Amino acid sequence: MSPVERLKTLLDTDRLAVAGALVAGVATTESLVDATGIERRRVLEALAALGASGLVEVSESGHRLDVETLRSIAADLVDPDLPMDPAIGFGMTDEEREVLSRYFEGRTLTSVPTSRAKRLIVLERLALEFDIGKHYAEREVNSILGGFNPDWSTLRRHLVDEGLLDRDHNVYWRSGGRVAGVYRG
C-alpha cells in the first residue's frame, strides 16, 4: 500500500474520528465508542481499516495509533529533490539563483541561511513579494511570508532589520530592495 493510499484511509469521517481519539493514547473499543459517539460496529470497521493500513496497532491494553508509521509516511511523501520554483529565481542573477536553489524547494523556504550574504539574497527575493508604495497590515505580511516558511515572524524581523521593509504601528511597506518585472513563466 502506497503512502498516499495509507493516508486516504483517514478520509472517512468514522476512521478520522477514531484516529483522532487515539491521539490521546491507547484506548479500548468501548472507550472509543464513548469518545467518538460512533456506534460500536462502525468503530470496529474503522479500526479494521486503520489496522489494515498500518495506522493502528492492537495490544493487550487496547488500540494504539502508530505514530512511527505516520512519520514514515510523511518522510516518504517528502520529495528532497524538488527543484526550486522558477518564479523564485525571477529577477535574480545567476549567482543569486544558485544560492536560492539551496534554500528553496518549490516555493518553500526550507531554512534561513546563517551567512548574512546568503540571507540577504533570500530576503531580497522575499521583498519582491511586496508592492512598492503599498501599505500592509501585519497580518498581511505574516500571510505572505507564511506562504514561504511557517516562521514568518523571523522573516519579517529580518526584512525590517535589513531595511527591506519599514514599519510603523503594525503597518509595513517596502523600503528597499530591487524591482523586478512580472514573471511570465
C-alpha positions in Angstrom: 0.0 0.0 0.0 1.5 3.4 -1.0 1.9 6.2 1.5 -0.9 8.1 -0.3 -3.3 5.1 -0.2 -2.5 4.7 3.5 -3.4 8.3 4.2 -6.5 8.0 2.2 -7.7 5.6 4.8 -8.2 8.7 7.0 -10.6 10.3 4.5 -13.6 8.6 6.1 -15.2 10.5 9.0 -15.5 7.5 11.3 -11.9 6.5 10.7 -10.7 10.0 11.2 -12.7 10.3 14.5 -11.3 7.0 15.8 -7.7 8.0 14.8 -8.2 11.4 16.5 -9.4 9.7 19.7 -6.3 7.5 19.6 -4.0 10.5 19.6 -4.6 10.8 23.3 -3.2 7.3 23.8 -4.2 3.6 24.0 -7.9 3.1 24.0 -10.3 0.1 24.2 -13.1 -0.3 21.7 -15.6 0.8 24.4 -13.7 3.9 25.2 -13.5 4.8 21.5 -17.3 4.4 21.2 -17.7 6.7 24.2 -15.1 9.2 22.9 -16.4 9.4 19.4 -20.1 8.8 19.8 -20.0 6.4 16.9 -21.8 3.0 17.3 -19.6 0.0 18.1 -20.0 -1.7 14.8 -18.7 1.4 12.9 -15.9 1.8 15.4 -14.8 -1.8 14.8 -15.0 -1.2 11.0 -12.9 1.9 11.3 -10.3 0.1 13.4 -10.1 -2.7 10.9 -9.5 -0.3 8.1 -6.9 1.7 10.1 -5.2 -1.6 11.2 -5.1 -2.9 7.6 -3.3 0.4 6.5 -0.8 0.0 9.4 -2.0 3.2 11.2 -3.4 1.4 14.2 -2.0 -1.4 16.2 -3.7 -3.7 18.7 -2.2 -4.8 22.0 -3.5 -6.4 25.2 -4.3 -2.9 26.6 -6.2 -1.7 23.5 -5.8 0.1 20.3 -2.9 2.5 19.6 -2.2 5.0 16.8 1.1 4.1 15.3 2.8 7.4 15.2 6.0 6.0 13.8 4.1 4.8 10.7 2.6 8.3 10.3 6.2 9.7 10.5 7.4 7.2 7.9 4.5 8.1 5.6 5.3 11.8 5.9 9.0 11.1 5.2 8.1 9.0 2.1 5.9 11.9 0.8 8.7 14.5 1.1 10.5 15.0 -2.2 14.0 16.0 -1.2 14.9 16.6 -4.9 12.1 19.1 -5.5 13.6 21.9 -7.5 13.1 25.5 -6.8 10.1 27.0 -8.5 11.4 29.1 -11.4 9.4 32.1 -10.2 11.6 32.2 -7.1 14.7 33.0 -9.3 12.9 35.5 -11.5 14.6 38.9 -11.4 17.7 37.5 -9.7 21.2 37.0 -11.1 22.5 33.5 -12.0 24.7 33.5 -8.8 21.7 34.5 -6.7 19.5 31.8 -8.3 22.2 29.3 -7.3 22.1 30.4 -3.7 18.3 30.5 -3.7 18.2 26.9 -5.1 19.9 25.7 -1.9 17.3 27.2 0.3 14.0 26.7 -1.6 12.2 23.6 -2.6 9.4 24.5 -4.9 8.2 27.8 -3.3 9.0 26.7 0.2 11.9 28.3 2.0 13.4 25.3 3.8 15.8 27.2 6.0 17.1 30.7 6.5 20.8 31.0 5.7 23.1 31.7 8.6 25.6 33.5 6.4 24.5 37.2 6.2 25.4 37.5 2.5 23.2 34.4 1.6 20.5 35.6 3.9 20.4 39.0 2.2 19.8 37.2 -1.2 16.9 35.3 0.3 15.5 38.4 1.9 15.9 40.4 -1.4 13.8 37.7 -3.1 11.1 37.8 -0.4 11.0 41.6 -0.5 9.9 41.3 -4.2 6.6 39.9 -2.8 5.7 43.3 -1.5 4.5 46.1 -3.9 6.3 49.4 -3.7 4.0 52.1 -2.4 1.5 49.7 -0.8 1.0 49.5 2.9 0.4 46.1 4.5 -1.2 45.2 7.8 0.9 43.0 9.9 -1.4 40.0 9.3 -1.0 40.5 5.5 2.8 40.5 5.9 2.5 37.3 8.0 0.3 35.7 5.4 2.7 36.5 2.5 5.8 35.3 4.4 3.9 32.3 5.8 3.4 31.1 2.3 7.2 30.6 2.1 8.0 29.4 5.6 6.0 28.9 8.8 8.4 31.1 10.8 7.1 34.3 9.3 7.9 36.3 12.4 11.7 35.7 12.0 11.5 36.5 8.3 9.5 39.7 9.0 12.1 40.8 11.6 15.0 40.1 9.2 13.3 42.1 6.5 12.8 45.1 8.8 16.3 44.7 10.3 17.9 44.7 6.9 15.9 47.8 5.7 13.8 46.0 3.1 10.6 46.7 5.0 9.7 49.5 7.3 7.0 49.5 9.9 5.0 52.0 11.9 2.2 50.9 14.3 1.9 47.4 12.8 1.7 48.8 9.2 4.5 47.7 6.9 5.8 48.9 3.5 8.6 48.1 1.1 11.6 50.4 1.8 14.4 48.7 0.0 15.5 46.0 -2.4 15.3 45.7 -6.2 12.4 45.9 -8.5 11.7 43.0 -10.9 9.3 42.8 -13.8 6.3 40.4 -13.9 7.1 36.7 -14.1 5.5 35.1 -17.1 6.8 31.6 -16.6 
